[in-house]
Amino acid sequence: MKKTTYIVLMLGVMLLSFSSCSFLDTESFADLVGEPQDKVEQESAYKSATDAQREAAGLYENFRNNTFQFDLFGYNDIQSDNCYHGGDGVPGEEMDAVKLNPDNDKVKILWNEYFKMVGDANIVIDNTQLMDAKLIDEQTRNRIVAEGKFVRAYAYLDLVRIYGDVPLLLHMIPAMSSENLEQIRPLLYPERAAKEIVYNQIVQDLDEAIPHLPNVSKGSSNATKGAAYLLLAKAHASRGAKNSRDYNQVVAYCNKVIGEGYQLVTEFDDLWKPENKFTSESIFEINYENERPNWAYWVLFSEADGQITWRRYCTPTHDLIAKFTANDKRYESSIVYKSVDYDTHYPKGRYPISNKIRNKVSNIKLLRLADALLLKAEALVELNNISEAMSIVNVIRKRAGLSDITGLPSQAAAREIVELERQLELYMEGHRWFDLLRNDRVIEVMTKHKYKDGKLLVPVLEEFRLVWPIPQNEKDANPALIQNTGY
């Protein structure tokens, strides 16, 4: 097997060994994407298939981090018209007002945690591919590499939508020698890759992963064909200008999700009962148990004893609550009213609290069938197949206890209908800002978003704020990173 050399020295040692190289005088991207190796000549760090499987399982620990327990709700729900910040802290208040700056902690958290996912995935992919054939069978190797590519694609799909152009890192960093310093520099201090290049890689990773992922027709905490198909649908629905997208591809991938055999649960509320894990509707969810609880409920819902003694985050907005009609079952499942000691947005005695993560063993659902169905409806509207799109919407509405959409609305009206159903169905699941962004609706919606007294929360929204800034500390450390315009 041809051996490739990889970076193996801690950054401090590199500084000593190559002190004449000024580009090593600052922190490198290696600090985000994985600790340097401990050998100069690369051999796989995995000595058995069990090693590789254990490290692949560890990739899913990334889905337990701050991003997926809270900050992705901040990005999609607080930043949008779904939620007020609710709690304390300038970083969240800036996000609520859509006035982030490059030093905002939320900007740093998402950047760091997603790139850690990328780095962890690269380590698993490269080490597994380097394993001798005597140590691992090809089926197991392919499955583990596929899981790595799924996790990498998942991270990059969010990174490219949040920050726009981002560094594209696909391997561990080669070891440094006096002969390759200039070749190594772009890897330690990478430039941002154009969005289209990043989307191409997302699609390639998922296309390569799918043949080696399992067919599953209910929720899983691991990569599956269904989860990968839905990521592909989202990628095709988001890449490029809205009027140039291939919506037939979006429909096709949503159909592949549906074809895996997932089924909507009968009652919407059953999705959020903590004991109902991995239902027929769930596609990808993160499991929590008493021994390994989530902390999201504590931030969003209440203390362990049920009391609420400080302001909870992600308070439903007046705009959102007004959109639920009287018979909509999703309202009481998504929002519960409690007595609290503060009246920041509502009266103390009847204060709305987000209700989808109800206790410490509630699983957090990241992908589910209703999302795929409504994304398909969205694409069908763009293809002017309004009748089929409304049929899908009516399936979702029927479960919610609502009457059918009758008649054949115009394409413009159908867009608004699907957008509203996605907002109400997927509230506090980390989708709303992505939905508005994908459909060029952020500025129109957010500049009409009102506080309880009728005052506009975001009276002016500059277009540059549709993407987040590059964290200032990353830009300072890496001169190759160019800041997004406006920041």
PyMOL commands that set and color helices and strands:
alter all, ss='L'
color gray80, all
select helices_A, chain A and resi 11-17+22-24+30-33+49-64+66-78+90-96+105-130+138-163+181-188+195-212+225-238+242-244+247-259+268-272+296-300+318-323+329-334+369-382+386-399+411-425+432-438+442-446+463-466+472-477
alter helices_A, ss='H'
color red, helices_A
select strands_A, chain A and resi 83-84+282-286+315-316+335-338+351-354+364-368
alter strands_A, ss='S'
color yellow, strands_A
deselect
rebuild
show_as cartoon
